[in-house]
Amino acid sequence: MKLRKFFVFIFKKNLLTTIFTLFLVFLVVFSNTNLFAARNGLTLWAKNVVPSLFPFFIATELLNYTNLPYYLGKLTNKFMRPLFNVPGEGSYAFIMGIISGYPVGAKIINKFIDEGTCSKQEAERMLAFTNNSGPLFIIGTVGISLFGDSTIGIILFVTHILACLTVGMIFGFFSRKDSKCSNSKSSNFRINKCQSHCRNINIQNRTQKGKHGWKRFYRGYRDTFNNTSYNISDLGSILSVSITNAISTILLIGGFIVLFSIIISILNSLNIIDSISNILSYINIPSEFGQCILTGLLELTNGLNSVSCIHTKYMSIQIIISAFLLGFAGLSIFLQIFSIASKNNLSMKPYLIGKLLQGFIAGFYTFIILNNFDFLYFDITSL
């Protein structure tokens, strides 16, 4: 028994070393295919990901220097708390996460933690439904570029949003038992830990009662404007920092796409993906679909590209698989979110459960839409 524990300890201690060493060896052994895969990954990133995401990353960074998150949170708190059991500011992370795509939602939530806007438990729940693919990626890249049909992109985008909202409400429902305790704690946490002077002024104005609410709101807004740390003279530095942060984010995404393109190439060279897809064929999943699903579970963009390239008359099946992959997002994006969330030691378990749920729910919603709207002309045929 002690010997077994010793070997388990040695295995765990040297697991990463073994994996990284094997990766280096396989890079050399399969250098030809890996070079081709890296080139394809870079092309996919440069042609499809950068144009659709980079401008929105800059816009999101610029908005972070404004009071929009607070005022949006004030307007939406009345339904964000009952539906999702999170602060109203979570609507900003949700909206920007939808508009800009991965991993903007995680970056905003990380900023909320630093500022004391939400508790750790609320942030972990928000991670599960505020990190999503953006409309330009789903409609432009997936719908138009990969499938050649904007209608497919619109369907995928609609079911993607409906699925993430469903996941948020499910998480909010199951967290309701602790809502009374967490609400009071997070409220005190937000007030005590808030770092911005203008935010403190607005919180005080929000809690005051009386007949002259609009006058107090105006004074609070005026004080906020007068006490803000940024003005027109700071525009140059704000732009430079925003562009730098956006470049850092888009390069991070590109690095993951290239890395996982190489990993997928190595797994294909070792016939691992083929072997697993052959096993899946025993449960009536064709091997070509199995390969695409496995690829998408590793890296989203490569997986969607593989799905769109399947030569089959059952396009509805391709669309449903794409909806699942967009909802789950893949291991590559999981690691991107993890690299951001780890800065505040956030648990990734709620995120993983939420994305799995979102994938299945998005696939189900897509099936319902394709099966009930005949004008879409996508045949639902059993395999």
N, C-alpha and C positions, 0 to 999 in steps of 0.2 A: 504493500500500500504506500509506504514512504517512497519507494523507488518510482512508483507511478506518479506521485505528486511532484517528485524531483524532475521527471521528464516533462510533465505538463508545465512546470515553472520555466524550464529551459526553453521549451517551445514558445511560450508566450513572450519570454524575454528577448528571443532572437527572431521573432516572427517578421517584424518590419525589416530587419537586416537581410533576412532570407528573401523576402519579396523584392526588395530593391536590388539585391544582387542578381536575382533571376531576371529582373527587368532589364538590367544592364547587359546581361549575357544574351538575352533574346534580341535586344537592339542590334547587337553585332551579328548574331546568327542569321536573323531575318532582315538584314539591312536593306535589301532591295525593295521588298514589299513595304517595309516601314517607311522608307523614303517616299514612296508613292502615296502611302496613307497620310503622311505628314503634309505633303503637298496638297492633297485633296482637302484635308482639314483646314489648312490655311486659306485655300480658295473658297471653301464653304463659308468660313468666317468672314473673309474680306468682301465677298459678293452679296451675302445674304444677311449676316448678323450686324456688321458695322453700320451699313446704311440705315437699317431699321431701328437700331437701338441707340447709337451714339448721340444723335441730337437730343433725344429724350433724357439721356443721362445728364447732359449739360443743363437742360431746363430744370430737372429735378434738383440738381445741386444749387442752382440759382434760387429756387423757391425756398430752399432750406434757410436762406438768409432773411426771409420775410416772416411776418406774423401769421401767414396763411394757415399753418397747422393748428395754431391755437383757435383762431376764429372759426375755422371749419369744424374743429372739435366742439366748440361751443354750440354751433348750429345743429350738429348731428348727434350730440350726446343723448338726446331724448329717445333715439331708437337704437343707437349702437350698444348702449348698456342693456336694454331689455332683450334685444335679439342676439347679441354676441357676448354679452357680459364683459365688455372691454371699454376703456374710456372713449369719449367722442373723438379724440385725436387719432384713434385707430382708423377713422375714415380717410384721413390724409394718407396714411401708409397704404390703405387698400386701394384708393383711387390712383395714387402715383405708381403703385405696384402693377396695376392693370395697364396704365398708360405707357409706362416705361419698360415693363418686363423684369425678368430676373436680373440681378438680385437686389433691385432697388428697394423693395419692401423690407428686406432684411436690414439694409443699411439704415433706413428710416427708423425701424424699431430699435436698432442698436443705439441710435441717437436719442430716442425716447428714454431708454434705460439710463443713459448718461445724464440726461436732464431731469430724471425723476418723474417723467410724465406717466409712467405705468409701472406696475410691479413686475417681478420676474415671471410669475405665473401667467399674468396677462400677456406679457411679451411672448412667452412660449406658445400660447394659444394663437396669438396674432400671426406668428410665423407660419402657422399651418394654412391660413387662408388669405394672407395679404401678399404672398409671393406667387406671381402668376406670369404667364406669357402675355406680351403686349399685343395690341391689335395689328400693328405693322408686321410683327413676326408671324402671327397666325394667319391674317388675311393676305398680307403681301408675300411673305416668304413661303408659307405652307400652301395657302390657297392658290395664289397666282403663279409663283415661281415653280413650286414643286408639282402641284396637281393641275395647274393651268386653268383654274376655275375659281373666280372670286366667291361664288355661292358657297363652295365647300369651305372656304376660309371663314365666311360669315357664320355658317352653321357651327363650325368648330369653336369660334370665338364666343358665340351665344351660350353653347353648352358648357364651355370652359368657365364662364362667369357664373352661370347658374350653379355649377358643381361646387365652386369655391365658396359661394354664399351658403349653400347647403351645409358644407363642412363647418363653416363658421357658426352656423346656428346649432348644429349638433354639438359642437364643443361648448358653446354657450349654455346649452340645455344641461349637459352633464356637469358643468362647473357651477350650476345654480345653487347647490347645497352649501357652498362656501361663499356665496355672493355677499351676504350681509357682513361677514367678517372681512372679506377681501376688499369690499367697497370702502369701509371705514379706514382700513389700513392703507389702501392705495391712495385714498384722498389725502390723508395726513402725510403720506410718503411724498406725494406730488408737491404739496405745499411746503414741506420742510426742506426738500432737497432741490427745489427749483433754483436754478442758477441765474436766470435772467431777471433784471429789475423790472422790465416792462411787463413780464409775465406775472410777477407778484402784484403789480398794480391792477391788472385785469382780473386776477383771482379775487382780490379784495372787493372790486366793484361788483363782481358777479355774486358775492355772498351778502352784500348789503341789501337791506330792504327799505322801502319807502315809496313816496308818490313820484319822486323825480328820478325814476330809473333811467330815462333816456338822457337826462342831463349828466348823470353820473357816468353813463356809458360813453357820452361824448368826451367828458373830461378825462376818463380813463384812456380813451383812444388817443386824445390829444397828448396826454402825458406819455403814452407809449410811443407815439410818433416822435415826440421831442427827445425822449430818452433812448431811442434806438441807437445802437452802436454803429450803424452803417448809413451813409448818405451817398450823394452823387460822386463826391470826391473819392469814395472807396470803390467805385464801380470797376476800375481797372484791376485792383487786387482781387475783388470778388470774382471777376471773370476769369482771371488767370488761375485762381485756386479751383474754381468750378471745372474748368477745362482739364486741369491736371488730374483732379479726382475722377472725372469722366473717362479720361484716357487710361487711368489705372484700372478702372472697373472693366472697360472693354478689352484691355490687354489680359486681364485675369480670365475673362470668358474665352478669349482666343487661345490662351494657354491650355485651359481645360479641354477645349475642343480638339486641339492638336494632340494633346497627351492621350485622350481617350480614343482618338482615331488610330493612334499607334497601338494602344492596348487591344482594340478590337482587331486590328491587323494581326497582332501576335496570337490572339485567341483563334483567329481563323487559320493561321499557319499551323497551329497545333491541333486543328480540327476539333477544338473544344465546343465552339458554337454549333458546328454541324452535328456533333454527337448529342448535344442536349436537344437540338431541334428534332433529331430523329426519335429521341425518347418522347418528345411532345406529340409526335405523329401518332403514337399509340392511343392518345386521347382525342383523336380526330382533329388535330391542329396541323395543317399542311406544313411541311418543312420550310418552305419559303416564307410563310407567315411567322413561323417560330423563330427563324433567323432574324427577321426584322424586329420582332418583339424583344428578343434578347439584346440586339444592338441598341434599341431605343431605351431599354432599361439601364444600359451603361451610359449612353450619351444621346441626348434628345435629338439634336440636329441631324446626326448621322442616321439615327433610327427612322426619323420621318422621311429623310431622303431615300432610304431603302424601301420603306413602305410605298412611297409614290412610284417607285420604279418596278413594282411587281406587275407583271403582265397577266391581268385577269379581268374578266367581264364583271366580277362582283366588286365594283368600286365601293359599294356601301360598306363592305367588310374593311376595306382599306381606311375609310373615313372613321369607322368606329375604333379601329386600332389606333389611328392617329389621335382621336379624342382621348383615349386612355393614356397614351404616351405623353400628351401635352399636360394632362392632369397630374400624372406621377412625376414627370420632369426628368427622371433618370438620376443615376449615381453621380454623374459629373456636376449637375446643378446642386445636388444634395451636398457635395463637398464644398461647392462655392458658398452656399448658405452657412455651412458649418464653419468655414474659415472666418466668416463675419460674426456669427453668433457666439463663437468660442471666446471672443474678446470679453464678453460679459458672462461667460460660463453658463449659457443657456442650454437646457436639455434639448436634444434633437428628436427625442421619442415622440412628442406630440406632432412635430413636423412630419416625421416619417409616416405615422398613422394617418395624419390628415391628407397627405399627398396620395397615399394608397387609396383612401376613401374617395378622394377627388377624381382619381383616374377611373375607378369603377363607376362612380356616379355620372361622370361626363360621358363615358361610353354608353351607359343606360339611357341618358337623356338624348344622346345622338341617335340611338336606335329608335326611340319613341318618335323623334322628329322625322326621321327618314321613313318610318313605317306609316306615318299618319298624314303626311303632306305629299300628295301624289304629284303636285306640280314640280317637285324637285327632281323627278326623273332619275332617282338613284335606286336601283332594284335591290330589295332585301331578299337574298336567296341563301338558303342553308347550305353549309359546306358538306 
